[in-house]
Amino acid sequence: MYDIIAKKRDGGELSCPEIEWFIKNYTCGNIPDYQASALCMAILLNGMNSEETAVLTAAMRDSGDIVDLSFFEGKTVDKHSTGGVGDKTTLIVAPIVASLGAKVAKMSGRGLGHTGGTIDKLESISGFRTTLEPEEFLKQVKDIGIAVIGQSGNLAPADKKLYALRDVTATVDSIPLIASSIMSKKLAAGTDNIVLDVKVGSGAFMKSLDSAKLLANTMVDIGYNCGRRVAAVITNMDVPLGYAIGNALEVKEAIRVLNGDIDNDLASVCIELAANMIALTFNTEIDTARQNVRDEILSGRAYKKFLQWISSQGGDIKVFDNLEAFGKARFSADVVAQNDGYITKMDAECLGRISVMLGGGRASLEDKIDFTAGIILSRKTGDRVEKGDKIATLYSSSVSDFSKVAEVFCSAVSIDADEPEKLPLIYEVVTR
């Protein structure tokens, strides 16, 4: 291990046997954390080439169980987001692509910190089961084309161990380590086609477009080197996606999109993600795939598939008959503009933290969530406001005094005289 650390410290290229030996022995406890952290720091400082990164990813994938989805003959597809605020895209794109014939066998995570989690959003629906037995999971995918559960089993245990170490040794910010962490879990989950939603901006892990492009290209290369078809869509996270932040609030917004409300940023991103998922899975031209996705929404077939999916996993779909009453919070308060002008900035990460303050997220994995808590934005970056105009409404069933939260919200929003430059919603789609 000393020789491997020294080799990477001096800028050398690690061989396939060296990387595989490290992952195998670190996973089973033969290598101490202090040596593993030294290697992570050497990788952070000196990087890895594409071959090294692919070998590292494959070794981490092979460190535990691998889901066998070969039964579906190449029609399985997954979407992974690098994390953002108001990101409820799985709730929308999964039923769309399943309705179009793809097979979505997906494991999703919970929210932690300022980013939300798909599993928490689904658990805001009464009765919804996020744990299924393997046979039940695969049968549901076969029968209706979609099942989404919490991360389970022994998938990529090397990643779980390494990520916990990187988190406390200032080695998270390494493109090869980030890419191998994400892709090892996706590859272990067995999906043939993978679309990555790489977020960039104040509410994302990647703050600069250059770093987002590098991460996207690295993950696409890894996927193809490991025999998967992969595309990465680089999307804007300087502003929360959509107008809802918080679990039940985001479910309601997703339902509105599935019911035909597609003239907004959330729907635009979802249509692009779903189109790329269909294009990969069925080798379809992207323009044709986009039109098919829109047709599936506007015809009502996508929402019908959503209801079938939720019902199949035990969710009470009757709660959607009166959407305003679903997930209604006990307390609410409006936040208003402090002066005239244009909203020039909304710190998306700060707004995500505000949702946590209201009870809608976790500071640690053990924290309980108030599913009704969150924010509905009335205005977003680029909008003109007058002093006293409502910018947002805060919701909670666990917090009744909103004064401190409203103060933090106002500090996260800048209102100036000049209209801000309009940033792209989708920067680029990276493919091979």
N, C-alpha and C positions, 0 to 999 in steps of 0.2 A: 504493500500500500504506500509505503514511503516513496518508492520509485515512481509510482503512478502520479502521486502528488507533485513530485519534483519535475517530472516530465511536463505536466500541464502548466506548472508554475513558470517554466522556462519557455513556454509557447509551443511545445511539441504537440503532435497529433496522437491521440490515444488510439490503440489498435482495438479491433473488435473483441479479441479475447480479454484485453485489459478492462474494457468497459463492462463486459458480461461478468467477469470475475468480481469486479467491484459491486455491481448490483446484487448478484447472488449472495455474496458474503455479508454485505451491509444489511440486506433484508433479513437474513437469518441470525444476525447479531454478532458476527465474527469480527466486524470492524467497528471501533468505537466512534461515537459522534464527533469527537474532536478531529479525527482524521477525515471523516466524511465532510465536515464543514470546511476543512482546509481545501479539499478538492473542489467543493462548490465555489469557494472564493476564487480559486485559481481559474475555474471555468468562467466565472463572472468577469474577471479581469482580462482573460486572454481569449475567451470565446471558444466555439467549436465549429468545425466546418459541417457541411450538410451530411456527409457520411457519418461522422461521429454522432451527430444529433439523431440521425435515423437509427443507428445502432443502440444508442442510449434509450430511445423511445421503445424499441422492440424489446430490449432487455427488461424494461420496467413493465411493459405489457405482459411479458411472459413470467413475471414474478408471482403471479397468482392465477385465478380462474380466467378462462376465456369463454364468452358466451358463443354458442354455435347457432348461427342463424342461417346456415346453408340451405335449410329447408325452403326458404323463401326465394331461392334462386336469383340472387342479385337485386331484388326489389326493395331491400331495406334501406331506409334513409334516416339520418339524424341531423339535428341542428344544434350547434353549441354556441352560446354567447360568452364572450370574455367578461361579461358583468357590467351592469349599468343601473340606472335609476328609471323606474317606470317601464322596465323591459318585460312586457307580458307577451312577447312574440310567440312563444311555444303554444300558448292557449289558442292562438289564431292559426299559425301555419300548420300545426300537427293535424287538426281535422281537415284542413284544406287539402293537403297532399294525400291524406288517407282516403278522402273522398274521390281523389283522382286516380286511385289504384295503387299508390305506394304503401309500403308497410313500415309503420313507425313503432319500433320497439325501443322505447326510450327510458333511460334512467336519468333523473334530474336531482338537483341538490336543493338545500335549504339556503335561505338568506343569512348572511353574516356581515355585520357592519352596515355600510351605507347601501349595499347592493341587495336587491330582493331575490327570493328563490321561488322557482316554479312550484315546488312541493308545498310551500307555505300558502301560495295562492290557491292551489287545488284544495288544500285542507280547510279553506274558508267556506267551502261548499259542504253543507251538512251531509255526513255519511260517506263521503268520498274516501276510498281506501287507497293509500299510497304504498301498501305492501301487498304483494300477490305471490303465491307460490309459483316456482318456475314454470310448472306445467300450465297453470292457469294464465300466467302472463303470456306464454307463447300461443295458447289457444285463443286468447282474446285478440292478439295480433292477427292470427289466421282468420278468425271469424269476422272481425269488423275493421281490421287494418291499423289499429292503434291501441297502445297501452303505454301509460306513463307512470313509473313508480319511483320511489326513493332509491338512492344508491344503496346497493345491498351486496352481500356475498363478499368474496375475497378478490375483488378486482384491483389490479395494480397496487398491491400492498407496498411495493418499493416507493411508489409515488407518495402514498400517504405518509410514510416514514420520512422521506426526504423533504416533503413540503413542510412538515412540522419543524424540521431542523432549519430549513432556509428561512422560515418565518422569524426565527429568533437569532439568526446570525447575519442579518442584513445582506442576504444573497438571493432574495426573491427577484430582484430586477435584472434577470439574465434571460435574454431571448431564448437560447438553447434550453435552459432549464424550464422556462415557462411553456415553451412549445412542447417539449417532451412530456411535461406534466399533463397538459390538456390532451395531447394525442394518445398517450399511453392508455388513458381511461376510455377514450373513444374507440380505439382499436380493440381493447379488451372486451368492449360491449358488443363487438361482432358485426357492426353495421357496415354495409358495402359502400354506401354513398354518404358523404359528410359535407354539410355546409356550415361554415364557421362565420359567425357574426362578430367581427373584430371591432370593438368600440374604441373610439378615440375622442378625447376631450376631458373637460373638468370632472365629469362623473365616471370616467373610465380608468382602468389601470394604466392604459397607454395614454399618455398626455400629449404626445406629439405625433403628427401624421407619419413622419419618417419611421418612428419606432413601431407604429401600427402596421405599416407596409412591410417592414422587416419581419415582424411576427407572423403576418399573414402568409408571406412567401415561404417562410420556414416551415409552417404547419402544412401548407399545401405540398411542399416537397416531401416532407415526412410521409404524408398520406400516400402519395404516389410511390415512393420508395418501398412502402409496406403493402402495396397492392390494392389501395383504395382509391376511389374517385373522389376528389375533394375540390371545393371552391370556397373562397373566403370573400365575404362582403364587408368592406370597411365602411362603418357607419358613424355618424356624428353623435357624440354623447356630451357635447358642451351644454346641451339643454335636455331635460328629461324627455323620454320618448312618450308621446301622447300627453294627456292632461291629467291622468290619475297616477298617484304614487301611494301604494298601500294595497294590501292583499285583496280584500273584497272589492275595493274600489277599482282595482285593475281588472278583476274578473268581469265586472259590469262593463268596463270600457271595451274589453275584448269581445264581449257578446254584441255590443253595438256595431263593431266592425264586421263581425260575422253576419249581422243582419243588414248589411249593405251600406254602412256609414264609412265610405272609403276615400273621402276627400280630406285627408289629413296625413300628418307625418307618420303616425303609427301604421296606418294601412299601407302607405307607400313602402315602408321598410318591410312589412310582412309580405307584401306582394312580390318584392324583389327576392326575399329569402325563399319563399315558397316556389317561385319560378325557377330559381337555381336548383332547388331540391328536385323538382320534376325534370328539369333539363338533364341533370346528372343521371337520375334513375332510369329514364326512358330514352335517353339520347335524343332529346327533343330540342329544336331550335329555341333559343331563349325568348324571342318575341312571341312565338306560338305558346310557349309555357306561360308567359305573363297573361296572355289573353285567356288561356284556359283557367288560370287562377282567378281572374276577375269574374269570369262566367260562373265559376263554382260558388263564389260569394254571392253574386247578384241573383242567382237562381234559387238560393236558399239551401242548396245541397250541403254546403260546408257547415252551416249551422245545424242542420239535421244530423250530420256526422258528429258534431260536437256533443249534442244531446245524447246520442247513442253511446258515445265514449264515456261521458260522465255517468250515465245511468248504469253502464256495464261495470263500472268500478264502485257502485253503491251510492253514488251521489244523488241527492234529492233534486231532480230537475224541476219540480213544481215551484221551487223558490224563485225560478226565473220568470214565472208568470207575472209577478209584480216586482220588476227590477228595482224600482225605487226603494222598496222595503227590504230588499236583500242586503244583508250586511250593514244595516243602518246603525250609525253610532249614536250614543246617548248625548254627546256634547259636540258642539261645533262653534267656530268663530271665524269671521272674515278678516282678511288682511288687506289693507288698502294702500294705494300709492301715496307716498309722502310728498311728492312734488310732481309737476307737469314734465312731460318729455317722453322719450323713447326708452323702452327697456333694452339696455345694451348688454346686460349680462345676467344670467341666472346660474349661480354656482350649483351645478347638478349634484355634486358630491355632498355639499352642505344641505341641500333639500332632502337627499337620502338620509342624512343624519337626523334631520328634523322629524322625518317619519318614524325613526327609531325612538326619538324623544317622546313622541306621541303614543308609543307602545306598539308600533307596526313593524318593528324589526328587533334584531338581537345584537347585544354587545358581546355575548358569549353564547355558545351553542345550547346551553342549559336554560336560557331565558325563555319565558312564556311570551306568546304573541297575542296582541289584541288585533284580531282579524279585521275589525271595523275601522281601525286607526289609519290615518294617512292624510293626503293632501289632494284637493282638486284645484288645478290651476285654471284661472279664468283668462289670464294673459300670459304670453310667452315672449322670449327675446325677439325684438324687432317690432313689437306692438307699441302703438302710441297710447299713452294714458294721461288722464288729468288727475290732479291731486284729489284724493278721496275715492277714486275708482277702485272697485274690487279687483285685486290681483289673484287672490286664492282664498279657498276655504279650508280650514284645518278641522279634522275630525278625530274623535277619540271616545272610547267608552271607559278608559282608565285614567284619563287626565281631564280635569274640568277647568283648571286655570291655564289659559293659553297665553298669558302676558309675556312670559319669558320666551316661549316658542315663537310668538309673533315677532319679538324683537330680533331673534336669531334669523328668522325668515327675511326680515327687512334688510339685514346686513348682507344677505346672500344675493340680493337683487340690486342692480345698479340702474338708475334712471337718469339719462343725460339729454341734453338739447339736441344732439346730432343723431340721426338715424344710423344704426350700426350696419356694417357690411353683412350681407346675407351669406352664410356659410352653406356649403352643399350638405344635403341630408345623407347622400350616399357618395362617398369619395371615389370608390374604385371596386371592381370585382376582380379578384385574383384567381386565375385558373392555370392549368397547364395547356 
